[in-house]
Amino acid sequence: MAATAGGTIAAMFVFLTILVALIATVVLLYNRLVRSRNRVDTAWSDIDVQLQRRHDLIPNLVKAVDQYASYERATLEAVTELRAEAAGVTDVGARGEAEEALSAGVQRLIALAESYPDLKANENFLNLQKELAETENYLQFARRYYNGSVRDFNTMTETVPSNLIANLFGFEARSFFQKSSDDVANVPLVKLGSVE
C-alpha cells in the first residue's frame, strides 16, 4: 500500500512539474509576443512621426515653389492632392503605396527648382529642401527598424511553438512598410543649391 501511495505521489509530482513547465512556457512565449508587438507599434509610431513631419514641410515647399513658378500649377496641385491622400490612409501597405506616390511628386517638385535659378538660390527653399532630405533619411531609418521589428514579430507568429500561443491569443502577422521601387526609395542627396 505504501509503495502505491509513493508511486502516486511521484506521478503527481511529475505531472505538476510538467504542468508548471508548460504554463511557464506559455507565459514566456506570450510575453515575448507582447514585447515584439509593442516594438512593432513603437516602430510604426516613429514612421508616423516622420511622415507627419514630411507632410508638414510639403505645404511650405509648395508655397516656396509657387512664388517662383506659379504656372507649374499642375505639379503643385498634384503634390498637394497626394499629400492629402497619403495622410488619409491607415492601412500600412496602402500607406506605403500612397507615400511612394507622394515621394515621387515631391521629387518632381524639387526638380522644378533646376528651371528657376532664383528659386535654387532662395534660402527658404534651400532650408526646406535640406529639412525634407533629413526627414527622408530619418524615415528610411525608421522604415528599416519597423520592417525588422515586423519581420521578428511575424517570425514569432509563424514558428512553433510561439505560433500556437499567437493563434490562441489572436496575434496576427503585420504588414511591411516598404517602397516597391528602388528608384523612388532613393533619397535625394542635397548639396547647397542642387539636388542629385
N, C-alpha and C positions, 0 to 999 in steps of 0.2 A: 504494500500500500504506500509506503514511504517513497519507494522508487518511482511509482506512478505520479505522486504529487510533485516530486523533484523534477521529473520529466515534463510535467505540465507547466511548472514554473519556468523551466528553461525555455520551453517552446513559447510561452507567453513573453518572456524577456526578449527572445529573438524577434518575435512578431512586433513588439513595441519598439525595438531598436530599428527595425526596417521601416515601420510607420513614421517614427520620428525623422529618420533619414530622408524618407520620401517627402514629408512635409517641409523639412528644411530645404530640400532641393527645389520644391515648388516655390517657396518663399524667395529663395535666392534668385531663381530664374525670373520670377515676377518682378522683383526689384531691379534686376538688370534691364528688363524690358522697359520699365518705367523710366529709369535713368536714360536709356537710349532714346526713348520717345521724347523726353524733356530736352535732350540735347538737340534733337531734330527741330523741335518747336523753337528753341532759343536760336538756332542757326537760321531758321526762317525769319525770325524777328530781325536778325541782323541784315538779312537781304531786304526785308521790307523797309527798314530804316534807310538803306542806301537808295532803294528805288524811290522812296518819298523825297529824299534829298535831290535826286536827279529830276524828279517831277517838279520840284520847287525851282530848280535852276532853269528849266526849259522856257518858261514864260519870259524870264529876263533875257535869255539868249534870243528868243523870237523878237522881243521888243528892240534889242540892240540891232539885229539884222534889219528889222522893219524900217528903222530910221535911215538906213543907208540904201536899202534895196526894196523899197515899197512895192515895186512892180513884180517882185518874186512872190506875189500873194499866194499862189497855189502851193508852193513849198511850205510857206509859213502856216497856212491853214491846215495842210496835211499833218504837219508835226503837232499842231495843237489838237487836232482830232485824234491822232494816235496816242497822245498823252492821256486824253480823257478816256479812251477805250482801255488802255493799259491799267489805269487807276481803278476801273470798274470791274476788273476780272478777279475772281477769288480762287479759282482752281489753279493749282501750281503749274500743271502742264500748259493750260491755256494762257496763264500769265506769262510763262516763258516765251510763248509764241508772240504775244502782244508786245512784250518788252523787246523782243528781237526786231519786230517791225518798227518800234519807236527808235531803237538804236540806229537802224538804217536811215530813218528820217532825220535824226539829229546829225548823223554823218553827212547827209546831203546838205543840211543847213550850214554846217561848218564849212563844207566845201564851197559854198557860195561866197565865203569871205575871200577866196582866191580871186574872185572877179572884182572885188571892191577894195582897192588899196587903202582908202580912208578907214574902212571897217577893220581891215587887218591891223592897222596902226592904233585903233581905238583901245585905250587902256581898259575900259569897262569890258569890252568884248574879249580882250586877251585874258582878263581875270576870270570871266565866266567860262571861257574855253579851258583854262587851267583847272578851275574847280570841277568842271564836268569830266575832264580827263582823270582827275584824282578820284572822283566818285566812281567812275567806271573801273578804276583799279581796285578800289575798296569793294565794289560789287563783285568783281571777278574773284577776289579772295573769299568773300562771303559765300559766293556760289560754290566754290570748291569745298569749303568747310561744310556747307549744307549737304552737298551731294555725298561727301564722305560719311557724314552722320546718317544720311538716308541709307547709304549702302550698308553700313554696320547694322542699323535697325532692321532693314529688310532681310539681311542675312540671319539675324536672330529670329525673325518671324517665320523663316523658311527652313531652318535646320533643326534637326532632332537633338535634344528633347525640348528646346525652348519653343519650337513651333507648337507643341502640344499645349503649353501654357498660354502662348499667344492666342491660339484659337479658342481656348477655354475662356479667356478674359476679354476677347474681342479686339485684340491688337491687329491692325491691318497695315499692310505694306504702304509706304508713302511713295509719292511721285518725285522724280528727279526734277531739278530746275536747271535746264541747260539750253544752250543755243544749238540750233540744228545746223548752223552754217559756220564753218571756220572763218569765212570772210567777215561775217558780221561779228563774230566773237572777238576778233582782234581789236584791241583797244588802240585808239589813235594816239600816236606819240606826239606830244606837244612840245614845240620849241618856240621860243619867243617870236611871235608873229607868223608862225606857219604850222600847218598840220601835215603830218606824213602819213 
